Amino acid sequence: MPRESQTSFKLRHDLYELAVTHALPMAGFLFAVHQRGTSRPPVTLREDFSGTAALARGWLALNPKHRALAVDRDKRVLRRATEVVGSSTTSTPLANSLTTRTTDVLAATDRADILAATNFPLGYFHTRPELIAYLRHARRCLTKHGVFVADLYGGSNAFEQGVTSRAIHETRPSGSVKQADVLSSRGDQQHSTNSRAKRTRRSLAVAFRYHWEQPAANPTTNLVTNHIHFELPAGSAFNPSKTTRYIRNAFTYHWRLWSIPELRDAMLEAGFASVEVYDRLADGIDADGTTYVAPLREDDELDDPYVVYVVARKDA
């Protein structure tokens, strides 16, 4: 297979970040859940399976004192992350605050106050022994009162085959793409769903469309195959040509879907002191931008489908 061009590589990952990641809300959530367990504010974040390191970069943007580590086996994608940080126009020297490790997450021994594995990478572990081995390693890499955070998705349609799609809109008059205009189908609660916001999105041009395809799913093994495709309309921000462009199989995943009870039990067996489950990134944000969160109670109902954030605390 020929090597992908740098232009194509950059475009795929730019589109992925705009369609999938919500780095700043997630970074605020991580800070808030850590604060529920200790009065000492967290400084260091380690992002495992980091890909473009969007979350690590969001963490650095929260506070100039923050430090972040991005761990991924893909040297090329980590190089892109450092280039994005190096080109930042902020007054904070972010490039000096981000460290990258091109290695397997099980080989990385760097310690952090928070270790995050988001965008569902626990699905890469297809067996319970593999999952528990990683969780034990993650716990060893946490500082005192540290937290490990991972996300899961599920629901009654989790094993249905098919395609779901979303439109990501341009902003006017610049024609740039605004991440806040993305209404996520993954259940992120921060994005406005009021009628005014919906009218605004309808009035904006579509920059591109994101398609999530599940061509194979086996509920007897909990194994699924997923593809991400991108559709770039003619004359849009990412496609100035006169014909629609398709990027098929931009990303492909072969995952096991872990249930909430399965992950909770595995975390406790791995040595974590306690486990909490959250179904939103913020229950409230005050005038200073501080995020407030609360875990689900036993009698709370989940959305269907759902996305949850499972938080494991190293210490009681």
C-alpha positions in Angstrom: 0.0 0.0 0.0 1.5 3.4 -1.0 2.3 5.8 1.8 -0.4 8.4 2.5 0.5 11.9 1.5 1.0 14.5 4.2 -1.9 16.5 2.8 -4.3 13.6 3.0 -3.0 12.6 6.4 -3.5 16.1 7.8 -7.0 16.4 6.3 -8.2 13.1 7.8 -7.0 14.1 11.3 -8.3 17.7 11.0 -11.7 16.3 10.1 -11.6 13.8 12.9 -10.9 16.4 15.6 -13.7 18.6 14.4 -16.2 15.8 14.2 -15.3 13.7 17.3 -13.2 15.5 19.9 -14.4 18.0 22.5 -11.1 18.7 24.2 -11.8 21.7 26.3 -15.1 20.4 27.9 -13.4 17.1 28.5 -10.3 18.8 30.1 -12.6 20.7 32.4 -14.4 17.5 33.3 -11.1 15.8 34.2 -10.1 18.6 36.4 -13.5 18.5 38.2 -13.6 14.8 38.8 -10.0 14.9 40.2 -11.0 17.7 42.6 -13.8 15.6 44.0 -11.2 13.3 45.6 -8.6 15.8 46.9 -8.0 19.5 47.5 -4.7 19.3 45.6 -5.3 20.5 42.1 -4.1 18.2 39.3 -1.2 19.4 37.1 -0.2 16.4 34.9 -2.4 14.6 32.4 -1.4 11.5 30.5 -3.5 10.8 27.5 -3.2 7.1 26.4 -4.1 6.1 22.9 -3.8 9.8 22.3 -3.9 10.0 18.5 -3.8 13.7 17.7 -3.4 14.5 21.4 -6.4 16.9 21.2 -7.2 16.2 24.9 -3.7 16.8 26.0 -3.7 20.1 24.2 -7.0 21.0 25.7 -5.5 20.3 29.1 -2.6 22.6 28.5 -5.0 25.3 27.4 -6.8 25.2 30.7 -3.9 26.5 32.8 -0.3 27.6 32.0 0.9 25.5 34.9 -0.5 22.3 33.4 1.7 19.6 31.8 0.6 16.8 29.5 2.0 13.6 28.1 0.6 11.9 24.9 1.2 8.2 24.4 0.6 6.5 21.0 2.3 4.0 18.8 1.9 6.2 15.7 4.9 8.4 15.4 3.4 10.3 12.5 0.3 11.4 14.4 2.3 12.4 17.5 4.5 14.5 15.2 1.4 16.3 14.0 0.4 17.0 17.6 3.8 18.6 18.4 3.5 20.7 15.2 0.0 21.9 16.1 1.2 22.9 19.6 4.3 24.5 18.2 2.2 26.7 15.9 -0.1 27.8 18.6 -0.7 31.6 18.8 -1.4 31.6 22.5 0.9 33.5 24.9 1.5 30.3 26.8 4.5 28.3 25.6 2.5 25.1 25.1 5.3 23.4 23.2 7.4 23.2 26.3 4.5 21.6 28.3 3.7 18.7 26.0 5.7 15.5 26.0 5.1 12.6 23.5 5.9 8.9 23.8 5.9 6.8 20.7 5.3 3.4 22.3 2.6 1.0 23.4 0.6 2.3 26.4 1.7 -0.8 28.5 5.4 0.2 27.9 4.9 3.9 29.0 5.8 4.3 32.7 5.3 8.1 33.0 3.3 9.0 36.1 0.4 11.6 36.1 -2.3 13.0 38.3 -4.9 12.0 35.7 -4.7 9.2 33.1 -7.3 9.4 30.4 -8.2 6.8 27.7 -11.1 8.4 25.8 -12.8 7.9 22.4 -13.4 4.3 23.4 -9.9 2.8 23.2 -10.6 0.2 25.9 -12.3 -1.6 23.1 -8.9 -2.6 21.7 -8.7 -5.1 24.6 -10.8 -8.0 23.5 -10.3 -10.2 26.6 -10.8 -9.5 30.3 -7.2 -10.5 31.2 -5.9 -8.0 28.7 -8.2 -5.3 30.0 -7.2 -5.9 33.7 -3.5 -5.9 32.8 -3.9 -2.5 31.3 -5.9 -1.2 34.2 -3.3 -2.4 36.7 -0.6 -0.7 34.7 -2.6 2.5 34.5 -3.1 2.5 38.3 0.6 2.1 38.9 1.2 5.2 36.7 -1.0 7.4 38.8 0.2 9.7 41.5 -1.4 9.7 45.0 -5.2 10.5 44.7 -4.9 10.1 40.9 -7.8 9.2 38.7 -8.1 7.0 35.6 -10.9 8.0 33.2 -12.3 6.1 30.2 -15.5 6.4 28.2 -17.9 3.7 27.0 -20.9 3.7 24.7 -23.8 1.4 24.5 -27.6 1.1 24.3 -30.3 -1.0 22.7 -28.9 -0.3 19.2 -25.2 -0.9 20.0 -25.1 -4.1 17.9 -27.2 -2.9 15.0 -25.6 -2.6 11.6 -26.0 0.6 9.7 -24.7 4.2 9.3 -25.4 7.3 11.3 -24.4 10.7 10.0 -23.9 14.3 11.2 -23.3 17.6 9.4 -20.5 19.8 10.6 -21.2 23.5 9.7 -19.1 26.4 8.6 -19.2 29.8 10.3 -19.8 33.0 8.4 -18.4 35.2 7.0 -15.0 33.6 7.3 -16.0 30.1 6.0 -14.0 28.5 8.8 -15.3 25.5 10.7 -16.5 26.1 14.2 -16.3 23.2 16.6 -19.1 24.6 18.8 -21.5 24.1 15.8 -21.2 20.4 16.0 -24.2 18.7 17.6 -22.8 15.4 18.8 -24.7 12.2 18.5 -22.5 10.8 21.3 -24.6 12.4 24.0 -22.3 15.3 25.0 -24.5 17.5 27.1 -22.6 20.8 26.6 -23.8 21.5 23.0 -26.9 23.6 22.9 -30.1 22.0 21.5 -32.4 25.0 21.9 -34.5 26.2 18.9 -32.3 29.2 18.2 -29.2 27.1 18.0 -30.9 24.7 15.7 -32.1 27.5 13.4 -28.5 28.9 13.4 -27.0 25.5 12.3 -29.6 25.2 9.5 -28.6 28.6 8.2 -24.9 27.7 8.0 -23.2 26.0 5.1 -22.1 22.4 5.6 -18.4 22.1 5.9 -18.4 18.3 5.8 -20.5 15.3 6.8 -19.3 12.7 9.3 -20.6 9.1 8.8 -20.2 6.3 11.4 -20.7 2.9 9.9 -21.1 -0.4 11.8 -20.9 -3.1 9.1 -20.4 -6.0 11.6 -21.4 -6.6 15.1 -21.7 -9.8 17.2 -23.7 -9.6 20.4 -22.5 -13.1 21.5 -18.8 -11.9 21.6 -19.5 -8.1 21.9 -17.1 -7.6 19.0 -17.9 -4.8 16.4 -16.2 -3.3 13.4 -16.7 0.4 12.8 -15.6 2.8 10.0 -15.5 6.6 9.9 -16.2 8.2 6.5 -16.1 11.9 5.6 -18.1 13.5 2.8 -16.9 16.9 1.6 -19.5 18.9 -0.3 -18.4 20.7 -3.5 -17.3 24.2 -2.8 -17.1 23.7 1.0 -14.3 24.8 3.3 -12.4 21.5 2.8 -13.2 20.9 -0.8 -13.1 23.9 -3.2 -13.7 21.7 -6.3 -17.0 21.4 -8.1 -17.7 17.8 -7.2 -18.3 16.2 -3.8 -15.3 14.3 -2.4 -15.6 11.2 -0.2 -13.0 9.9 2.2 -14.1 6.3 2.8 -12.7 4.3 5.7 -10.8 7.3 7.0 -10.5 5.4 10.3 -11.4 1.7 11.1 -11.9 0.1 14.5 -12.2 -3.5 15.6 -13.5 -3.2 19.1 -15.0 -5.1 22.0 -17.9 -3.2 23.6 -17.4 -3.5 27.3 -20.5 -2.9 29.5 -20.5 -0.6 32.5 -20.6 -3.4 35.1 -17.8 -5.3 33.3 -15.5 -2.3 33.4 -16.4 -1.4 37.0 -15.6 -4.9 38.1 -12.4 -5.0 36.2 -11.3 -1.7 37.7 -11.9 -2.9 41.2 -10.1 -6.1 40.5 -7.2 -4.1 39.1 -6.8 -2.4 42.5 -8.7 0.8 42.2 -10.3 2.0 45.4 -13.6 3.2 43.9 -15.4 3.7 40.7 -17.9 6.4 39.6 -19.9 6.7 36.4 -20.9 10.1 34.8 -23.2 10.6 31.9 -22.3 14.2 31.1 -19.2 16.4 31.0 -20.7 19.1 33.2 -23.7 19.5 35.6 -22.9 23.2 35.8 -20.3 25.8 34.9 -20.0 29.0 37.0 -19.0 32.5 35.9 -15.3 31.8 36.3 -15.6 28.8 34.0 -15.3 26.2 36.8 -16.9 22.9 35.9 -19.1 21.1 38.4 -19.9 17.4 38.1 -21.8 14.7 40.0 -21.7 10.9 39.4 -24.8 8.9 38.5 -26.8 7.5 41.4 -28.0 3.9 41.4 -31.6 4.9 40.5 -30.6 7.3 37.7 -31.6 6.3 34.2 -29.2 6.4 31.3 -30.1 7.8 27.9 -30.5 5.2 25.1 -28.1 5.1 23.4 -25.6 6.4 26.0 -22.1 7.6 26.4 -20.6 7.4 29.9 -17.4 8.4 31.5 -16.1 5.9 34.0 -13.8 7.3 36.7 -11.6 5.0 38.8 -9.8 6.4 41.9 -6.4 5.1 42.9 -7.0 5.8 46.6 -9.9 5.9 48.9 
